[in-house]
């Protein structure tokens, strides 16, 4: 199964944010063990760096978060076609619209997020990390 992982789940794992870290870590373990293939958008990496640096006040830790993500995940390109599709989307949040457009263009199987309501109306399955992990059991 090939899934796009929402930015917040990666940050939940890296920053050990409660109460989400357990599910996020389980998802990352499933990706690391190649039970699933994880994808992120190119723009997710800049968001991870910005948020990790702000939260940890460390450029080194922010770079580590991006490096770990690049090691584990495939990267969906964000180009003009993706941005146009996202801009035309019914989603309120542009970052989520970009993620959905990338997942659709890459023909991924699902988006993994803890904010499924943000993707209302998506034709792609939107799952939480725990839902995906449960389906793998």
KESE-941849 format. One record per atom (N, C-alpha, C): x, y, z; residue number from 0; atom name. Coordinates in Angstrom, 1 decimal, padded with zeros to 4 digits. Example, Ala and Ser with C-alpha at 12.3 -4.5 7.8 and 13.67 -1.06 7.14 Angstrom:
<nodes>
east,north,up,n,atom
013.2,-005.7,007.8,0,N
012.3,-004.5,007.8,0,CA
013.2,-003.3,007.8,0,C
012.8,-002.2,007.1,1,N
013.7,-001.1,007.1,1,CA
012.9,000.0,007.9,1,C
</nodes>
This chain:
<nodes>
east,north,up,n,atom
000.8,-001.2,000.0,0,N
000.0,000.0,000.0,0,CA
000.9,001.2,000.0,0,C
000.5,002.2,-000.8,1,N
001.3,003.5,-000.9,1,CA
000.4,004.6,-000.4,1,C
000.9,005.3,000.6,2,N
000.1,006.3,001.3,2,CA
000.9,007.6,001.4,2,C
000.2,008.7,001.3,3,N
000.7,010.0,001.6,3,CA
000.5,010.3,003.1,3,C
001.6,010.7,003.8,4,N
001.6,010.9,005.2,4,CA
001.5,012.4,005.4,4,C
000.5,012.9,006.2,5,N
000.3,014.3,006.5,5,CA
001.4,014.8,007.3,5,C
001.7,016.0,007.2,6,N
002.8,016.7,007.9,6,CA
002.7,016.5,009.4,6,C
001.5,016.7,009.9,7,N
001.4,016.6,011.4,7,CA
001.8,015.2,012.0,7,C
001.5,014.2,011.2,8,N
001.9,012.8,011.7,8,CA
003.4,012.7,011.8,8,C
004.1,013.2,010.8,9,N
005.6,013.2,010.9,9,CA
006.1,014.0,012.1,9,C
005.5,015.1,012.3,10,N
005.9,016.0,013.4,10,CA
005.5,015.3,014.7,10,C
004.4,014.7,014.8,11,N
004.0,014.0,016.0,11,CA
005.0,013.0,016.4,11,C
005.5,012.2,015.4,12,N
006.6,011.3,015.7,12,CA
007.9,011.9,016.1,12,C
008.4,012.8,015.3,13,N
009.7,013.5,015.6,13,CA
009.7,014.3,016.9,13,C
008.6,015.0,017.1,14,N
008.6,015.9,018.3,14,CA
007.9,015.2,019.5,14,C
007.6,013.9,019.3,15,N
007.0,013.1,020.4,15,CA
005.8,013.8,021.0,15,C
004.9,014.3,020.2,16,N
003.7,015.1,020.6,16,CA
002.6,014.1,021.1,16,C
002.3,014.3,022.4,17,N
001.2,013.5,023.0,17,CA
-000.1,014.1,022.6,17,C
-001.2,013.4,022.5,18,N
-001.3,011.9,022.7,18,CA
-001.1,011.2,021.3,18,C
-000.5,011.8,020.4,19,N
-000.4,011.3,019.0,19,CA
000.8,010.4,018.7,19,C
001.8,010.5,019.5,20,N
003.1,009.9,019.2,20,CA
003.1,008.4,019.0,20,C
002.3,007.7,019.7,21,N
002.2,006.2,019.6,21,CA
001.8,005.8,018.3,21,C
000.7,006.4,017.8,22,N
000.2,006.0,016.4,22,CA
001.2,006.4,015.4,22,C
001.7,007.6,015.5,23,N
002.7,008.1,014.5,23,CA
003.9,007.2,014.5,23,C
004.4,006.8,015.6,24,N
005.6,006.0,015.7,24,CA
005.3,004.6,015.0,24,C
004.1,004.1,015.3,25,N
003.7,002.8,014.7,25,CA
003.6,002.9,013.2,25,C
003.1,004.0,012.7,26,N
003.1,004.2,011.2,26,CA
004.5,004.3,010.6,26,C
005.4,005.0,011.3,27,N
006.8,005.1,010.8,27,CA
007.5,003.8,010.9,27,C
007.2,003.0,011.8,28,N
007.7,001.6,011.9,28,CA
007.2,000.8,010.7,28,C
006.0,000.9,010.4,29,N
005.4,000.2,009.3,29,CA
006.1,000.6,007.9,29,C
006.4,001.9,007.8,30,N
007.1,002.4,006.6,30,CA
008.5,001.9,006.6,30,C
009.2,002.0,007.8,31,N
010.6,001.5,007.9,31,CA
010.7,000.0,007.6,31,C
009.8,-000.8,008.0,32,N
009.8,-002.2,007.7,32,CA
009.2,-002.6,006.4,32,C
008.9,-001.6,005.6,33,N
008.4,-001.7,004.2,33,CA
007.1,-002.5,004.1,33,C
006.3,-002.4,005.2,34,N
004.9,-003.0,005.1,34,CA
004.0,-002.0,004.3,34,C
004.4,-000.8,004.3,35,N
003.7,000.2,003.4,35,CA
004.8,001.2,002.9,35,C
004.5,001.9,001.8,36,N
005.4,002.9,001.3,36,CA
004.8,004.3,001.6,36,C
005.6,005.1,002.3,37,N
005.2,006.4,002.7,37,CA
005.6,007.5,001.7,37,C
004.8,008.4,001.5,38,N
005.1,009.6,000.6,38,CA
004.8,010.8,001.4,38,C
005.5,011.9,001.0,39,N
005.2,013.2,001.5,39,CA
005.3,014.1,000.2,39,C
004.8,015.3,000.4,40,N
004.9,016.3,-000.7,40,CA
006.2,017.1,-000.5,40,C
006.7,017.6,-001.5,41,N
008.0,018.4,-001.4,41,CA
007.7,019.6,-000.5,41,C
006.6,020.2,-000.5,42,N
006.3,021.3,000.4,42,CA
006.2,020.9,001.9,42,C
005.9,019.6,002.1,43,N
005.9,019.1,003.5,43,CA
007.3,019.2,004.2,43,C
008.3,019.0,003.4,44,N
009.7,019.1,004.0,44,CA
010.0,020.5,004.5,44,C
009.6,021.5,003.8,45,N
009.8,022.9,004.2,45,CA
009.0,023.2,005.5,45,C
007.8,022.6,005.5,46,N
007.0,022.8,006.7,46,CA
007.5,022.1,007.9,46,C
008.0,020.9,007.7,47,N
008.7,020.2,008.8,47,CA
009.9,020.9,009.4,47,C
010.7,021.4,008.5,48,N
011.9,022.2,008.9,48,CA
011.4,023.4,009.7,48,C
010.5,024.2,009.2,49,N
010.1,025.4,009.9,49,CA
009.5,025.1,011.3,49,C
008.6,024.1,011.3,50,N
007.9,023.8,012.6,50,CA
008.9,023.2,013.6,50,C
009.7,022.2,013.1,51,N
010.6,021.6,014.0,51,CA
011.6,022.6,014.6,51,C
012.1,023.5,013.7,52,N
013.0,024.6,014.2,52,CA
012.3,025.5,015.2,52,C
011.1,025.8,015.0,53,N
010.4,026.7,015.9,53,CA
010.1,026.0,017.2,53,C
009.7,024.7,017.2,54,N
009.4,024.0,018.4,54,CA
010.7,023.6,019.2,54,C
011.7,023.3,018.5,55,N
012.9,022.8,019.2,55,CA
014.0,023.9,019.4,55,C
013.8,025.0,018.7,56,N
014.8,026.1,018.7,56,CA
016.2,025.7,018.3,56,C
016.2,024.7,017.4,57,N
017.4,024.1,016.9,57,CA
017.4,023.8,015.4,57,C
018.3,024.5,014.7,58,N
018.5,024.2,013.3,58,CA
018.9,022.8,013.1,58,C
019.8,022.3,013.9,59,N
020.3,020.9,013.8,59,CA
019.2,019.9,013.9,59,C
018.3,020.1,014.9,60,N
017.2,019.1,015.0,60,CA
016.2,019.3,013.9,60,C
016.0,020.5,013.4,61,N
015.1,020.7,012.2,61,CA
015.7,019.9,011.0,61,C
017.0,020.1,010.8,62,N
017.6,019.4,009.7,62,CA
017.5,017.9,009.9,62,C
017.7,017.4,011.1,63,N
017.5,016.0,011.4,63,CA
016.1,015.5,011.0,63,C
015.1,016.3,011.4,64,N
013.7,015.9,011.0,64,CA
013.5,015.7,009.5,64,C
014.1,016.7,008.8,65,N
014.0,016.6,007.3,65,CA
014.8,015.4,006.8,65,C
016.0,015.2,007.3,66,N
016.8,014.1,006.9,66,CA
016.1,012.7,007.1,66,C
015.6,012.6,008.3,67,N
014.9,011.3,008.6,67,CA
013.7,011.1,007.7,67,C
013.0,012.2,007.4,68,N
011.8,012.1,006.5,68,CA
012.3,011.7,005.1,68,C
013.3,012.3,004.6,69,N
013.9,011.9,003.3,69,CA
014.4,010.5,003.3,69,C
014.9,010.0,004.4,70,N
015.4,008.6,004.4,70,CA
014.2,007.6,004.3,70,C
013.1,007.9,005.0,71,N
012.0,007.0,005.1,71,CA
011.0,007.1,003.9,71,C
010.8,008.3,003.4,72,N
009.7,008.6,002.5,72,CA
010.1,008.8,001.0,72,C
009.2,008.6,000.2,73,N
009.3,009.0,-001.2,73,CA
008.7,010.4,-001.3,73,C
009.1,011.2,-002.2,74,N
008.7,012.6,-002.3,74,CA
007.9,012.9,-003.6,74,C
006.7,013.4,-003.4,75,N
005.8,013.8,-004.5,75,CA
006.2,015.2,-004.9,75,C
006.4,015.3,-006.2,76,N
006.8,016.7,-006.7,76,CA
005.6,017.6,-006.6,76,C
005.9,018.9,-006.4,77,N
004.9,019.9,-006.4,77,CA
005.3,020.9,-007.5,77,C
004.5,020.8,-008.6,78,N
004.7,021.7,-009.7,78,CA
003.5,022.5,-010.0,78,C
003.5,023.2,-011.1,79,N
002.4,024.1,-011.5,79,CA
001.1,023.3,-011.7,79,C
001.1,022.1,-012.2,80,N
-000.1,021.3,-012.4,80,CA
-000.7,021.0,-011.0,80,C
000.1,020.6,-010.1,81,N
-000.3,020.3,-008.7,81,CA
-000.9,021.5,-008.1,81,C
-000.2,022.6,-008.2,82,N
-000.7,023.9,-007.5,82,CA
-002.0,024.3,-008.1,82,C
-002.1,024.2,-009.5,83,N
-003.4,024.6,-010.1,83,CA
-004.5,023.7,-009.6,83,C
-004.2,022.4,-009.5,84,N
-005.3,021.5,-009.1,84,CA
-005.7,021.8,-007.6,84,C
-004.7,022.1,-006.8,85,N
-004.9,022.4,-005.4,85,CA
-005.7,023.7,-005.3,85,C
-005.4,024.7,-006.1,86,N
-006.1,026.0,-006.0,86,CA
-007.5,025.8,-006.5,86,C
-007.8,024.9,-007.4,87,N
-009.1,024.7,-007.9,87,CA
-009.9,023.8,-007.0,87,C
-009.3,023.2,-005.9,88,N
-010.0,022.3,-005.0,88,CA
-011.0,023.0,-004.2,88,C
-011.9,022.1,-003.6,89,N
-012.9,022.6,-002.7,89,CA
-012.4,022.7,-001.3,89,C
-011.2,022.2,-001.0,90,N
-010.6,022.2,000.3,90,CA
-010.3,023.6,000.8,90,C
-010.6,023.8,002.0,91,N
-010.3,025.2,002.6,91,CA
-008.9,025.5,002.8,91,C
-008.1,024.4,003.2,92,N
-006.7,024.6,003.6,92,CA
-005.9,024.3,002.4,92,C
-005.0,025.2,001.9,93,N
-004.3,025.1,000.7,93,CA
-003.2,023.9,000.9,93,C
-002.6,023.8,002.0,94,N
-001.6,022.8,002.2,94,CA
-002.3,021.4,002.1,94,C
-003.5,021.2,002.6,95,N
-004.2,020.0,002.5,95,CA
-004.6,019.7,001.0,95,C
-004.9,020.8,000.3,96,N
-005.3,020.7,-001.1,96,CA
-004.1,020.2,-001.9,96,C
-002.9,020.8,-001.6,97,N
-001.7,020.4,-002.3,97,CA
-001.4,018.9,-002.0,97,C
-001.6,018.5,-000.8,98,N
-001.3,017.1,-000.4,98,CA
-002.3,016.2,-001.2,98,C
-003.5,016.5,-001.2,99,N
-004.5,015.7,-002.0,99,CA
-004.2,015.7,-003.4,99,C
-003.9,016.8,-004.0,100,N
-003.5,016.8,-005.5,100,CA
-002.3,016.0,-005.7,100,C
-001.3,016.0,-004.9,101,N
-000.1,015.1,-005.0,101,CA
-000.5,013.7,-004.9,101,C
-001.3,013.3,-004.0,102,N
-001.7,011.9,-003.8,102,CA
-002.5,011.4,-005.0,102,C
-003.4,012.2,-005.5,103,N
-004.2,011.9,-006.7,103,CA
-003.3,011.7,-007.9,103,C
-002.4,012.7,-008.1,104,N
-001.5,012.6,-009.3,104,CA
-000.6,011.4,-009.2,104,C
-000.2,011.0,-008.0,105,N
000.8,009.9,-007.9,105,CA
000.0,008.6,-007.7,105,C
-001.3,008.6,-007.8,106,N
-002.2,007.5,-007.7,106,CA
-001.9,006.7,-006.4,106,C
-001.8,007.4,-005.3,107,N
-001.6,006.7,-004.0,107,CA
-002.9,006.1,-003.5,107,C
-002.8,005.2,-002.6,108,N
-004.0,004.5,-002.1,108,CA
-004.7,005.2,-001.0,108,C
-004.1,006.1,-000.3,109,N
-004.8,006.8,000.8,109,CA
-003.9,008.0,001.3,109,C
-004.6,008.8,002.1,110,N
-003.9,009.9,002.8,110,CA
-004.0,009.5,004.3,110,C
-002.9,009.6,005.0,111,N
-002.9,009.3,006.4,111,CA
-002.8,010.6,007.2,111,C
-003.8,010.9,008.0,112,N
-003.9,012.2,008.7,112,CA
-004.6,012.0,010.0,112,C
-004.5,012.9,011.0,113,N
-005.3,012.9,012.1,113,CA
-006.4,013.9,012.0,113,C
-006.5,014.5,010.9,114,N
-007.5,015.6,010.6,114,CA
-008.3,015.2,009.4,114,C
-009.0,014.1,009.4,115,N
-009.8,013.6,008.2,115,CA
-010.8,014.6,007.8,115,C
-011.4,015.3,008.7,116,N
-012.4,016.3,008.4,116,CA
-011.9,017.4,007.4,116,C
-010.6,017.6,007.5,117,N
-009.9,018.6,006.6,117,CA
-010.0,018.2,005.1,117,C
-010.2,016.9,004.9,118,N
-010.2,016.4,003.5,118,CA
-011.6,016.0,003.1,118,C
-012.6,016.6,003.7,119,N
-014.0,016.3,003.3,119,CA
-014.2,016.4,001.8,119,C
-014.9,015.4,001.3,120,N
-015.2,015.4,-000.1,120,CA
-014.1,014.8,-001.0,120,C
-013.0,014.4,-000.4,121,N
-011.9,013.7,-001.2,121,CA
-012.4,012.4,-001.7,121,C
-012.0,012.0,-002.9,122,N
-012.4,010.7,-003.5,122,CA
-011.4,009.6,-003.1,122,C
-010.3,010.0,-002.5,123,N
-009.3,009.1,-002.0,123,CA
-009.6,008.7,-000.6,123,C
-009.4,007.5,-000.1,124,N
-009.5,007.2,001.3,124,CA
-008.7,008.0,002.2,124,C
-009.3,008.5,003.3,125,N
-008.6,009.4,004.2,125,CA
-008.6,008.6,005.6,125,C
-007.5,008.2,006.1,126,N
-007.4,007.3,007.2,126,CA
-006.5,007.9,008.3,126,C
-006.8,007.5,009.6,127,N
-005.9,007.9,010.6,127,CA
-004.8,006.8,010.7,127,C
-003.7,007.2,011.4,128,N
-002.6,006.2,011.5,128,CA
-003.1,004.9,012.1,128,C
-003.9,005.0,013.2,129,N
-004.4,003.9,013.8,129,CA
-005.3,003.0,012.9,129,C
-006.1,003.6,012.1,130,N
-007.0,002.9,011.1,130,CA
-006.1,002.1,010.2,130,C
-005.1,002.8,009.7,131,N
-004.2,002.1,008.7,131,CA
-003.5,000.9,009.4,131,C
-002.9,001.2,010.6,132,N
-002.2,000.1,011.3,132,CA
-003.1,-001.1,011.6,132,C
-004.4,-000.8,012.0,133,N
-005.4,-001.8,012.3,133,CA
-005.6,-002.7,011.0,133,C
-005.7,-002.0,009.9,134,N
-005.9,-002.8,008.6,134,CA
-004.8,-003.6,008.2,134,C
-003.6,-003.3,008.7,135,N
-002.4,-004.1,008.4,135,CA
-002.3,-005.3,009.3,135,C
-003.0,-005.3,010.4,136,N
-002.9,-006.4,011.4,136,CA
-003.6,-007.7,010.9,136,C
</nodes>
